[in-house]
Amino acid sequence: MKVVYIEDNANNQRLLCRMLSKRNIEIELYDNAEDGYTAIHESQPDLIFMDVHLKTKTSGLDLVRQLRHDGVDTPIILVTIFNMMADKKRALEAGCNDFLMKPFEMAQLLNLVDQYAAAS
């Protein structure tokens, strides 16, 4: 399984990598929307994890909208600290498949990976 994780915080990148290292998962890390966008089109991952707030002009939700507009149907999990219903609604409307709330437990992460791996 190949996962792309777009996250501008190096500590969060390391945490997710450490948690997924327990599985046979290839992880590609990107710290901005532009590089992540290119990589998703080139490598065609099985699952995408994306932070909602990136330190670039393009937000995570903007990137989700663009990917869906391009026809990318890879499952996208939005990783966020926000747990407001309005935020979840906007994310679903943009095309996200699911959410992972920070801070998260390894079991939550692996459950999502298993769920979407089984669906692919």
Secondary structure as GFF3:
##gff-version 3
##sequence-region A 1 120
A	DSSP	beta_strand	2	6	.	.	.	ID=ss1
A	DSSP	alpha_helix	10	20	.	.	.	ID=ss2
A	DSSP	beta_strand	26	30	.	.	.	ID=ss3
A	DSSP	alpha_helix	33	43	.	.	.	ID=ss4
A	DSSP	beta_strand	47	51	.	.	.	ID=ss5
A	DSSP	alpha_helix	60	69	.	.	.	ID=ss6
A	DSSP	beta_strand	76	80	.	.	.	ID=ss7
A	DSSP	alpha_helix	85	94	.	.	.	ID=ss8
A	DSSP	beta_strand	98	101	.	.	.	ID=ss9
A	DSSP	alpha_helix	106	119	.	.	.	ID=ss10
###
